[in-house]
Amino acid sequence: MSVTSPESYLAGLNPAQREAVLETEGPLLVIAGAGSGKTRVLTNRVGHLITACGVKPNEILAITFTNKAANEMKERLEDLLGPTARRLWILTFHAACGRILRREAPRLGYRTNFTIYDQADQIRLTKACLEELERDPKRFVPRGIHAQISTAKNNLVGPEEYKTRVASFYDQTVADTYELYQRRLFTSNAVD
């Protein structure tokens, strides 16, 4: 089935759903309970943006919580729009971020086939860095050191800036580990 008029994708929607489908200014967040029609609303809104508003499919990003929901939305949009739907970004949050990172990786000096380290990989790398720095892992617990590195990253504090905040030998160990950790990530073409 292909969308030809607003009536075709507005039929059967309640007033709140119609309002969400017809809202065209800026982003839209749809929050509702299970089985309430969220996927239908978002699917029809995407159809409306493309057919009635002239928005290009590759300019639309639809984020879902699960792969199942993303696949369901893709199927519905293919039914609604045909092959045009293949150019849409319909992904989970993590998949969307991964796609953007892969596209932009060369700007950061990474190859597009980088590896994303999970928590276990991150702890292993932290432990290896501590060993390379000849720090006792019983005194400097890798999980704790990595928690400090992670907090710094979440606050957009890089290794160089972190060094300026050192107030103790422990802080210095975190700073040294952080710097080495980042170098090892980069040489492994990995991100965390």
Backbone as a chain_set.jsonl record, in Angstrom:
{"seq": "MSVTSPESYLAGLNPAQREAVLETEGPLLVIAGAGSGKTRVLTNRVGHLITACGVKPNEILAITFTNKAANEMKERLEDLLGPTARRLWILTFHAACGRILRREAPRLGYRTNFTIYDQADQIRLTKACLEELERDPKRFVPRGIHAQISTAKNNLVGPEEYKTRVASFYDQTVADTYELYQRRLFTSNAVD", "coords": {"N": [[0.848, -1.187, 0.0], [0.546, 2.209, -0.774], [1.083, 5.557, 0.271], [-1.239, 8.034, -0.446], [-2.834, 10.175, 0.259], [-3.527, 12.398, 3.056], [-5.798, 11.422, 4.386], [-5.612, 8.684, 4.118], [-3.604, 7.859, 5.887], [-4.422, 8.929, 8.255], [-6.762, 7.847, 8.985], [-8.687, 6.165, 11.38], [-7.217, 6.978, 13.582], [-7.059, 8.345, 16.892], [-7.936, 11.604, 18.34], [-5.604, 12.642, 19.748], [-3.568, 11.081, 18.666], [-3.765, 11.801, 15.961], [-3.039, 14.476, 16.166], [-0.34, 14.222, 16.908], [0.691, 12.955, 14.619], [0.31, 14.949, 12.7], [1.877, 17.039, 13.602], [4.499, 19.027, 12.685], [6.65, 20.627, 13.253], [9.835, 20.567, 14.309], [11.387, 18.142, 16.594], [9.695, 15.178, 17.869], [8.44, 13.584, 20.687], [7.06, 10.604, 21.616], [5.277, 9.253, 24.145], [3.817, 6.571, 25.666], [1.723, 3.919, 26.911], [2.16, 0.297, 26.58], [0.915, -1.165, 23.603], [-0.639, 0.987, 22.849], [-0.489, 2.288, 20.451], [1.841, 3.641, 19.663], [3.87, 2.994, 17.769], [2.376, 2.968, 15.427], [1.551, 5.661, 15.314], [4.045, 6.995, 15.049], [4.958, 5.842, 12.676], [2.985, 6.687, 10.851], [3.371, 9.42, 11.091], [5.93, 9.763, 10.02], [5.344, 8.977, 7.397], [3.596, 11.085, 6.731], [5.324, 13.326, 6.95], [7.045, 12.82, 4.811], [5.359, 12.493, 2.511], [3.481, 14.645, 2.55], [4.848, 16.885, 3.411], [7.246, 17.021, 2.136], [9.702, 16.209, 3.19], [12.916, 14.786, 3.071], [13.642, 11.312, 3.033], [16.143, 10.449, 4.128], [16.622, 12.386, 5.972], [15.262, 11.926, 8.223], [15.099, 10.655, 11.458], [14.229, 7.977, 13.336], [13.928, 6.836, 16.494], [13.897, 3.923, 18.406], [13.187, 1.782, 21.227], [13.778, -0.925, 21.211], [15.223, -3.503, 19.074], [13.269, -5.063, 17.924], [11.034, -3.337, 17.823], [12.069, -1.405, 16.082], [12.41, -2.909, 13.733], [9.754, -3.615, 13.248], [8.665, -1.084, 12.755], [10.087, -0.405, 10.442], [9.09, -2.334, 8.638], [6.362, -1.588, 8.527], [6.617, 0.962, 7.447], [7.719, 0.381, 4.974], [5.544, -0.891, 3.83], [3.849, 1.297, 3.736], [5.257, 3.314, 2.314], [6.789, 2.122, 0.355], [9.801, 1.428, -1.548], [11.12, 3.787, -0.81], [11.236, 3.881, 1.937], [13.514, 2.544, 2.713], [15.564, 4.331, 2.905], [15.338, 5.659, 5.248], [16.316, 6.431, 8.633], [15.86, 4.248, 10.953], [16.222, 3.161, 13.959], [17.605, 1.658, 16.977], [18.609, 3.512, 19.898], [21.319, 2.937, 20.514], [22.19, 1.737, 18.124], [21.853, 3.849, 16.312], [23.686, 5.736, 17.313], [26.035, 4.243, 16.999], [26.102, 4.032, 14.189], [26.435, 6.733, 13.445], [28.89, 7.276, 14.709], [30.552, 5.498, 13.268], [30.405, 6.607, 10.731], [31.611, 9.062, 11.177], [34.074, 8.402, 12.208], [36.674, 8.55, 10.848], [37.285, 11.286, 11.106], [38.126, 11.447, 13.677], [40.399, 10.055, 13.638], [40.112, 7.345, 13.636], [39.524, 4.113, 12.138], [36.737, 3.031, 10.161], [35.882, 0.53, 10.884], [36.017, 0.158, 13.622], [36.167, -1.232, 16.974], [33.778, -1.592, 19.565], [34.265, -1.404, 22.891], [33.023, -3.386, 25.504], [31.941, -3.381, 28.975], [33.46, -5.368, 30.298], [35.677, -5.619, 28.588], [36.725, -3.058, 28.912], [37.488, -3.031, 31.622], [39.406, -5.051, 31.568], [41.312, -3.836, 29.886], [41.989, -1.624, 31.462], [43.159, -2.937, 33.645], [45.362, -4.108, 32.333], [46.743, -1.78, 31.636], [47.365, -0.755, 34.178], [49.082, -2.788, 35.036], [51.137, -2.468, 33.159], [52.044, 0.005, 33.96], [53.144, -0.722, 36.268], [51.661, -0.841, 38.659], [50.158, -1.956, 41.621], [47.499, -4.156, 41.384], [45.943, -4.822, 43.544], [46.065, -2.744, 45.278], [45.355, -0.669, 43.626], [42.537, -0.953, 42.357], [41.317, -2.264, 39.372], [38.584, -1.936, 38.501], [37.711, 0.221, 40.071], [39.525, 2.231, 39.315], [38.872, 2.407, 36.638], [36.258, 3.348, 36.896], [36.73, 5.957, 37.731], [37.963, 6.977, 35.427], [35.861, 6.703, 33.616], [33.98, 8.444, 34.756], [35.342, 10.858, 34.41], [35.367, 10.974, 31.595], [32.595, 11.098, 31.094], [32.147, 13.616, 32.035], [33.387, 15.082, 30.166], [36.127, 15.433, 30.461], [39.285, 15.191, 29.42], [42.348, 13.168, 29.208], [44.597, 14.924, 29.439], [43.58, 17.26, 30.7], [42.698, 16.041, 33.012], [45.061, 15.424, 34.293], [45.787, 17.878, 35.34], [44.336, 18.071, 37.607], [45.269, 16.522, 39.606], [45.738, 15.425, 42.915], [46.797, 13.621, 44.604], [48.718, 10.561, 45.079], [47.144, 8.458, 44.265], [45.327, 9.788, 42.542], [47.198, 10.54, 40.628], [47.91, 8.066, 39.646], [45.475, 7.307, 38.48], [45.363, 9.298, 36.502], [47.674, 8.697, 34.954], [47.005, 6.118, 34.141], [44.659, 6.617, 32.721], [45.622, 8.158, 30.564], [47.318, 6.257, 29.274], [45.437, 4.269, 28.797], [43.724, 5.525, 26.934], [45.526, 5.793, 24.8], [45.99, 3.087, 24.228], [43.408, 2.255, 23.508], [43.12, 3.742, 21.131], [45.248, 2.768, 19.51], [44.337, 0.215, 19.184], [42.202, 0.575, 17.607], [39.735, 1.024, 18.855], [36.813, 1.953, 20.723], [35.195, 3.19, 23.677]], "CA": [[0.0, 0.0, 0.0], [1.32, 3.437, -0.864], [0.365, 6.714, 0.798], [-1.634, 8.981, -1.485], [-3.456, 11.359, 0.851], [-3.551, 12.365, 4.521], [-6.904, 10.601, 4.87], [-5.22, 7.27, 4.14], [-2.806, 7.53, 7.069], [-5.052, 9.48, 9.46], [-7.961, 7.057, 9.273], [-8.62, 5.276, 12.538], [-6.434, 7.538, 14.69], [-7.819, 9.19, 17.816], [-7.492, 12.998, 18.212], [-4.218, 12.845, 20.208], [-2.697, 10.447, 17.676], [-3.796, 12.661, 14.762], [-2.248, 15.672, 16.484], [1.074, 13.838, 16.856], [1.041, 12.687, 13.22], [0.295, 16.196, 11.931], [2.862, 17.985, 14.141], [5.643, 19.002, 11.766], [7.715, 21.534, 13.68], [10.831, 20.039, 15.237], [11.307, 16.737, 17.014], [8.494, 14.766, 18.589], [8.623, 12.454, 21.592], [5.784, 9.944, 21.887], [5.357, 8.399, 25.331], [2.513, 5.969, 25.964], [1.812, 2.533, 27.366], [2.224, -0.789, 25.6], [-0.301, -1.416, 22.843], [-1.443, 2.204, 22.702], [-0.389, 2.811, 19.092], [3.022, 4.498, 19.46], [4.524, 2.674, 16.499], [1.468, 3.424, 14.367], [1.63, 7.124, 15.26], [5.339, 7.398, 14.487], [4.982, 5.396, 11.281], [2.142, 7.593, 10.071], [3.992, 10.748, 11.086], [7.006, 9.707, 9.029], [4.668, 9.009, 6.097], [3.094, 12.452, 6.53], [6.458, 14.221, 6.703], [7.595, 12.564, 3.479], [4.401, 12.694, 1.417], [2.77, 15.93, 2.585], [5.724, 18.01, 3.759], [8.432, 17.018, 1.281], [10.941, 15.905, 3.92], [13.663, 13.685, 2.461], [13.725, 10.172, 3.959], [17.426, 10.372, 4.841], [16.667, 13.459, 6.97], [14.392, 11.517, 9.329], [15.66, 9.685, 12.399], [13.224, 7.43, 14.25], [14.612, 6.053, 17.525], [13.045, 3.022, 19.177], [13.881, 1.203, 22.375], [14.228, -2.292, 20.925], [15.383, -3.891, 17.673], [11.967, -5.56, 17.474], [10.216, -2.173, 17.468], [12.666, -0.791, 14.89], [12.08, -3.757, 12.581], [8.314, -3.476, 13.009], [8.44, 0.215, 12.138], [10.611, -0.489, 9.07], [8.129, -3.101, 7.835], [5.159, -0.77, 8.322], [6.935, 2.064, 6.54], [7.865, -0.177, 3.623], [4.175, -1.074, 3.344], [3.265, 2.623, 3.537], [6.009, 4.163, 1.389], [7.521, 1.363, -0.656], [11.269, 1.435, -1.454], [11.577, 5.029, -0.165], [11.433, 3.619, 3.371], [14.86, 1.998, 2.961], [16.51, 5.432, 3.125], [15.084, 6.216, 6.582], [17.099, 5.975, 9.783], [14.966, 3.702, 11.977], [17.213, 2.416, 14.728], [17.649, 1.855, 18.423], [19.532, 4.585, 20.269], [22.698, 2.468, 20.379], [22.49, 1.525, 16.705], [21.99, 5.167, 15.684], [24.974, 6.299, 17.744], [27.076, 3.459, 16.337], [26.157, 4.414, 12.776], [27.026, 8.073, 13.364], [30.312, 7.134, 15.041], [31.265, 4.855, 12.154], [30.48, 7.574, 9.632], [32.504, 10.161, 11.545], [35.307, 7.86, 12.795], [37.916, 9.081, 10.271], [37.566, 12.631, 11.639], [38.768, 11.26, 14.978], [41.593, 9.252, 13.433], [39.774, 5.924, 13.713], [38.987, 3.47, 10.945], [35.291, 2.83, 10.324], [35.614, -0.81, 11.419], [36.452, 0.123, 15.019], [35.486, -2.11, 17.924], [33.234, -0.926, 20.751], [34.562, -2.225, 24.062], [32.015, -3.468, 26.554], [32.507, -3.128, 30.304], [34.502, -6.36, 30.599], [36.858, -5.214, 27.812], [37.251, -1.837, 29.52], [38.163, -3.406, 32.872], [40.619, -5.778, 31.163], [42.283, -2.857, 29.392], [42.442, -0.857, 32.63], [44.077, -3.815, 34.385], [46.597, -4.207, 31.544], [47.435, -0.491, 31.765], [47.927, -0.714, 35.536], [50.236, -3.698, 35.05], [52.203, -1.825, 32.383], [52.549, 1.102, 34.793], [53.686, -1.385, 37.461], [50.849, -0.507, 39.831], [49.6, -3.15, 42.253], [46.046, -4.183, 41.189], [45.248, -4.969, 44.828], [45.991, -1.393, 45.835], [44.656, 0.142, 42.625], [41.574, -1.906, 41.792], [40.979, -1.845, 38.009], [37.197, -1.468, 38.386], [37.648, 1.552, 40.676], [40.274, 3.156, 38.449], [38.066, 2.631, 35.434], [35.113, 4.191, 37.268], [37.222, 7.342, 37.719], [38.157, 7.336, 34.018], [34.53, 6.826, 33.036], [33.401, 9.692, 35.267], [36.025, 11.952, 33.713], [34.857, 11.011, 30.219], [31.208, 11.568, 31.127], [32.205, 15.056, 32.297], [34.169, 15.641, 29.061], [37.474, 15.742, 30.938], [40.245, 14.313, 28.765], [43.525, 12.816, 30.013], [45.459, 16.086, 29.717], [42.933, 18.081, 31.724], [42.64, 15.258, 34.246], [46.379, 15.555, 34.94], [45.867, 19.149, 36.065], [43.508, 17.963, 38.812], [45.89, 15.522, 40.483], [45.978, 15.902, 44.278], [47.355, 12.531, 45.407], [49.337, 9.502, 44.285], [46.028, 7.726, 43.65], [44.899, 10.604, 41.398], [48.25, 10.459, 39.613], [47.774, 6.738, 39.035], [44.315, 7.383, 37.587], [45.755, 10.134, 35.36], [48.604, 7.932, 34.114], [46.252, 5.001, 33.566], [43.74, 7.215, 31.754], [46.395, 8.518, 29.373], [47.728, 5.019, 28.62], [44.18, 3.626, 28.379], [43.296, 6.181, 25.694], [46.481, 5.42, 23.743], [45.749, 1.679, 23.877], [42.156, 2.226, 22.748], [43.357, 4.281, 19.798], [46.084, 1.852, 18.72], [43.532, -0.987, 18.923], [41.041, 1.017, 16.829], [38.591, 0.703, 19.713], [36.199, 3.024, 21.511], [34.443, 2.667, 24.818]], "C": [[0.883, 1.236, 0.0], [0.459, 4.61, -0.4], [0.026, 7.659, -0.349], [-2.241, 10.252, -0.907], [-3.434, 11.25, 2.371], [-4.669, 11.491, 5.073], [-6.49, 9.137, 5.008], [-4.395, 6.919, 5.367], [-3.352, 8.149, 8.352], [-6.284, 8.682, 9.879], [-7.728, 6.156, 10.481], [-7.79, 5.789, 13.701], [-7.338, 8.361, 15.598], [-7.27, 10.62, 17.731], [-6.038, 13.244, 18.65], [-3.228, 12.244, 19.213], [-2.626, 11.286, 16.4], [-2.932, 13.895, 14.985], [-0.753, 15.362, 16.385], [1.525, 13.599, 15.418], [1.186, 13.987, 12.446], [1.277, 17.249, 12.444], [4.123, 17.904, 13.281], [6.803, 19.888, 12.192], [8.618, 20.872, 14.706], [10.62, 18.587, 15.609], [10.018, 16.461, 17.784], [8.828, 13.551, 19.433], [7.244, 11.893, 21.901], [5.989, 8.99, 23.052], [3.952, 7.889, 25.626], [2.735, 4.519, 26.36], [1.863, 1.535, 26.22], [0.877, -0.959, 24.909], [-1.164, -0.201, 22.586], [-1.346, 2.83, 21.312], [0.801, 3.71, 18.827], [3.661, 4.26, 18.091], [3.67, 3.145, 15.327], [1.547, 4.942, 14.203], [2.935, 7.561, 14.6], [5.448, 7.019, 13.013], [4.177, 6.352, 10.404], [2.709, 9.007, 10.028], [5.111, 10.797, 10.062], [6.404, 9.753, 7.624], [4.171, 10.402, 5.757], [4.239, 13.413, 6.204], [7.002, 14.059, 5.284], [6.606, 12.939, 2.38], [3.769, 14.08, 1.397], [3.694, 17.123, 2.794], [7.011, 18.046, 2.938], [9.751, 16.764, 1.989], [11.607, 14.703, 3.251], [13.8, 12.547, 3.476], [15.027, 10.111, 4.756], [17.608, 11.497, 5.852], [15.806, 13.13, 8.19], [15.092, 10.448, 10.153], [14.546, 9.263, 13.347], [13.941, 6.491, 15.212], [13.585, 5.202, 18.266], [13.873, 2.429, 20.31], [14.457, -0.166, 22.059], [14.41, -2.507, 19.425], [14.053, -4.37, 17.1], [11.083, -4.399, 17.022], [10.753, -1.487, 16.213], [12.305, -1.592, 13.642], [10.6, -3.665, 12.222], [8.019, -2.154, 12.305], [8.935, 0.217, 10.689], [9.623, -1.209, 8.156], [6.884, -2.268, 7.527], [5.432, 0.36, 7.335], [7.182, 1.573, 5.123], [6.492, -0.43, 3.009], [3.558, 0.269, 2.958], [3.922, 3.383, 2.391], [6.693, 3.426, 0.246], [9.026, 1.495, -0.462], [11.856, 2.687, -0.793], [11.938, 4.79, 1.296], [12.837, 3.121, 3.681], [15.887, 3.086, 3.242], [16.327, 6.1, 4.488], [16.066, 5.664, 7.607], [16.101, 5.535, 10.85], [15.804, 2.723, 12.781], [16.958, 2.541, 16.219], [18.641, 2.985, 18.691], [20.978, 4.153, 20.044], [23.095, 2.266, 18.924], [22.674, 2.856, 15.982], [23.33, 5.798, 16.046], [26.132, 5.567, 17.079], [27.224, 3.842, 14.877], [26.81, 5.782, 12.603], [28.521, 8.009, 13.669], [31.098, 6.524, 13.89], [31.423, 5.815, 10.984], [31.52, 8.653, 9.918], [33.86, 9.699, 12.073], [36.587, 8.42, 12.173], [38.277, 10.488, 10.763], [38.306, 12.564, 12.972], [40.034, 10.421, 14.872], [41.362, 7.756, 13.527], [39.364, 5.414, 12.337], [37.509, 3.162, 11.206], [34.936, 1.456, 10.883], [36.062, -0.947, 12.874], [35.606, -0.842, 15.838], [34.959, -1.263, 19.072], [33.451, -1.856, 21.933], [33.388, -2.209, 25.031], [32.709, -3.302, 27.909], [33.625, -4.106, 30.65], [35.793, -6.025, 29.855], [37.529, -4.003, 28.453], [38.026, -2.149, 30.797], [39.455, -4.149, 32.557], [41.701, -4.816, 30.695], [42.833, -2.02, 30.543], [43.449, -1.672, 33.429], [45.409, -3.936, 33.653], [47.411, -2.918, 31.644], [48.087, -0.369, 33.139], [49.155, -1.609, 35.635], [51.41, -3.09, 34.301], [52.835, -0.674, 33.163], [53.148, 0.594, 36.106], [52.996, -0.922, 38.742], [50.196, -1.793, 40.33], [48.075, -3.153, 42.099], [45.255, -4.428, 42.471], [45.087, -3.6, 45.486], [45.184, -0.473, 44.917], [43.729, -0.791, 41.841], [41.133, -1.423, 40.398], [39.557, -1.302, 37.857], [37.054, -0.046, 38.956], [38.365, 2.598, 39.838], [39.445, 3.454, 37.201], [36.842, 3.49, 35.732], [35.513, 5.667, 37.259], [37.407, 7.838, 36.28], [36.803, 7.578, 33.355], [33.844, 8.119, 33.482], [34.028, 10.891, 34.573], [35.484, 12.089, 32.287], [33.43, 11.545, 30.173], [31.125, 13.064, 31.375], [33.049, 15.793, 31.265], [35.544, 16.135, 29.504], [38.418, 14.721, 30.311], [41.449, 14.048, 29.655], [44.409, 14.009, 30.378], [44.864, 16.971, 30.807], [42.893, 17.347, 33.056], [43.945, 15.396, 35.017], [46.482, 16.835, 35.762], [45.106, 19.114, 37.384], [44.085, 16.996, 39.845], [46.196, 16.126, 41.85], [46.611, 14.831, 45.158], [48.013, 11.511, 44.474], [48.257, 8.67, 43.592], [45.538, 8.47, 42.402], [45.917, 10.532, 40.266], [48.187, 9.117, 38.89], [46.588, 6.712, 38.074], [44.69, 8.168, 36.335], [46.672, 9.374, 34.407], [47.887, 6.784, 33.406], [45.32, 5.507, 32.472], [44.47, 7.526, 30.447], [46.793, 7.265, 28.579], [46.512, 4.282, 28.051], [43.717, 4.204, 27.042], [44.221, 5.829, 24.533], [46.225, 3.996, 23.274], [44.433, 1.523, 23.105], [42.415, 2.63, 21.299], [44.169, 3.312, 18.94], [45.354, 0.548, 18.403], [42.324, -0.682, 18.033], [39.751, 0.65, 17.569], [38.095, 1.961, 20.415], [35.445, 2.38, 22.661], [33.215, 3.513, 25.059]], "O": [[1.879, 1.281, 0.722], [-0.745, 4.645, -0.651], [0.899, 8.038, -1.128], [-2.163, 11.308, -1.536], [-3.334, 10.151, 2.917], [-4.503, 10.878, 6.127], [-6.958, 8.435, 5.904], [-4.472, 5.789, 5.849], [-2.802, 7.917, 9.428], [-6.783, 8.83, 10.994], [-6.705, 5.478, 10.584], [-7.668, 5.102, 14.715], [-8.277, 9.003, 15.127], [-6.231, 10.83, 17.105], [-5.316, 13.985, 17.981], [-2.176, 12.825, 18.947], [-1.551, 11.459, 15.827], [-2.184, 14.308, 14.099], [0.011, 16.156, 15.837], [2.627, 13.998, 15.042], [2.09, 14.117, 11.62], [1.488, 18.26, 11.774], [4.738, 16.844, 13.166], [7.845, 19.888, 11.537], [8.209, 20.643, 15.844], [9.791, 17.891, 15.023], [9.352, 17.371, 18.276], [9.433, 12.597, 18.945], [6.366, 12.608, 22.386], [6.77, 8.043, 22.965], [3.02, 8.67, 25.811], [3.817, 3.969, 26.159], [1.641, 1.876, 25.059], [-0.172, -0.905, 25.55], [-2.307, -0.337, 22.15], [-2.046, 3.801, 21.024], [0.787, 4.473, 17.862], [3.953, 5.202, 17.355], [4.196, 3.666, 14.343], [1.603, 5.446, 13.081], [2.929, 8.398, 13.697], [5.969, 7.787, 12.204], [4.639, 6.773, 9.343], [2.543, 9.713, 9.033], [5.228, 11.769, 9.315], [6.893, 10.482, 6.76], [4.309, 10.851, 4.619], [4.129, 14.221, 5.282], [7.374, 15.038, 4.637], [6.969, 13.625, 1.424], [3.545, 14.634, 0.321], [3.365, 18.243, 2.403], [7.781, 19.001, 3.036], [10.812, 17.072, 1.446], [10.942, 13.726, 2.909], [14.049, 12.8, 4.655], [15.013, 9.759, 5.936], [18.639, 11.561, 6.523], [15.643, 13.962, 9.083], [15.609, 9.467, 9.618], [13.988, 10.087, 14.071], [14.496, 5.473, 14.798], [12.542, 5.696, 18.695], [15.097, 2.559, 20.342], [15.511, -0.531, 22.581], [13.83, -1.791, 18.609], [13.744, -4.116, 15.936], [10.457, -4.466, 15.964], [9.974, -1.038, 15.372], [11.937, -1.02, 12.616], [10.235, -3.641, 11.047], [7.22, -2.108, 11.369], [8.28, 0.775, 9.809], [9.351, -0.759, 7.043], [6.412, -2.251, 6.39], [4.591, 0.68, 6.495], [6.882, 2.284, 4.164], [6.293, -0.214, 1.814], [2.831, 0.363, 1.969], [3.238, 4.021, 1.591], [7.127, 4.046, -0.725], [9.487, 1.658, 0.667], [12.972, 2.646, -0.274], [12.847, 5.429, 1.827], [13.302, 3.267, 4.811], [16.966, 2.799, 3.76], [17.081, 7.007, 4.84], [16.58, 4.556, 7.454], [15.557, 6.372, 11.571], [16.064, 1.602, 12.344], [16.203, 3.403, 16.669], [19.415, 3.363, 17.812], [21.771, 4.893, 19.461], [24.218, 2.589, 18.535], [23.554, 2.981, 15.13], [24.025, 6.332, 15.182], [27.099, 6.192, 16.645], [28.341, 3.964, 14.376], [27.643, 5.968, 11.715], [29.326, 8.62, 12.967], [32.194, 6.986, 13.573], [32.462, 5.83, 10.324], [32.224, 9.104, 9.013], [34.717, 10.535, 12.359], [37.517, 8.742, 12.913], [39.456, 10.835, 10.827], [39.019, 13.494, 13.349], [40.669, 10.11, 15.88], [42.316, 6.979, 13.501], [38.915, 6.179, 11.484], [37.092, 3.048, 12.359], [33.802, 1.24, 11.311], [36.442, -2.033, 13.311], [34.497, -1.214, 15.456], [35.621, -0.32, 19.504], [32.899, -2.955, 21.981], [32.833, -1.154, 25.338], [33.923, -3.105, 27.971], [34.633, -3.709, 31.235], [36.881, -6.133, 30.42], [38.756, -3.932, 28.527], [39.1, -1.592, 31.026], [40.482, -3.914, 33.195], [42.868, -4.959, 31.06], [44.031, -1.742, 30.584], [44.482, -1.147, 33.844], [46.468, -3.875, 34.278], [48.639, -2.965, 31.726], [49.231, 0.072, 33.25], [50.154, -1.233, 36.246], [52.552, -3.183, 34.752], [54.032, -0.416, 33.033], [53.598, 1.378, 36.943], [53.637, -0.651, 39.757], [49.737, -2.614, 39.536], [47.41, -2.258, 42.62], [44.035, -4.262, 42.489], [44.093, -3.337, 46.164], [44.432, 0.385, 45.378], [44.101, -1.336, 40.802], [40.635, -0.306, 40.258], [39.348, -0.311, 37.156], [36.353, 0.787, 38.381], [37.875, 3.715, 39.67], [39.335, 4.602, 36.77], [36.434, 4.287, 34.886], [34.738, 6.523, 36.834], [37.053, 8.972, 35.955], [36.63, 8.55, 32.619], [33.207, 8.802, 32.68], [33.329, 11.83, 34.192], [35.181, 13.192, 31.835], [33.095, 12.354, 29.308], [30.156, 13.712, 30.979], [33.39, 16.962, 31.443], [36.056, 17.127, 28.986], [38.361, 13.533, 30.63], [41.567, 14.631, 30.733], [44.91, 14.092, 31.499], [45.566, 17.383, 31.73], [43.039, 17.963, 34.112], [43.942, 15.476, 36.245], [47.188, 16.872, 36.77], [45.224, 20.035, 38.192], [43.438, 16.698, 40.848], [46.82, 17.182, 41.952], [46.928, 15.087, 46.319], [47.883, 11.587, 43.253], [48.442, 8.231, 42.457], [45.357, 7.869, 41.343], [45.551, 10.47, 39.093], [48.386, 9.042, 37.677], [46.686, 6.159, 36.979], [44.369, 7.747, 35.223], [46.472, 9.404, 33.193], [48.129, 6.514, 32.229], [45.208, 4.888, 31.414], [43.99, 7.195, 29.363], [46.624, 7.218, 27.361], [46.567, 3.739, 26.947], [43.361, 3.46, 26.129], [43.76, 5.593, 23.416], [46.238, 3.72, 22.075], [44.359, 0.743, 22.155], [41.988, 1.952, 20.364], [43.827, 3.063, 17.784], [45.715, -0.147, 17.453], [41.522, -1.57, 17.741], [38.825, 0.063, 17.009], [38.852, 2.899, 20.665], [35.104, 1.198, 22.627], [32.446, 3.236, 25.979]]}, "num_chains": 1, "name": "protein.A"}
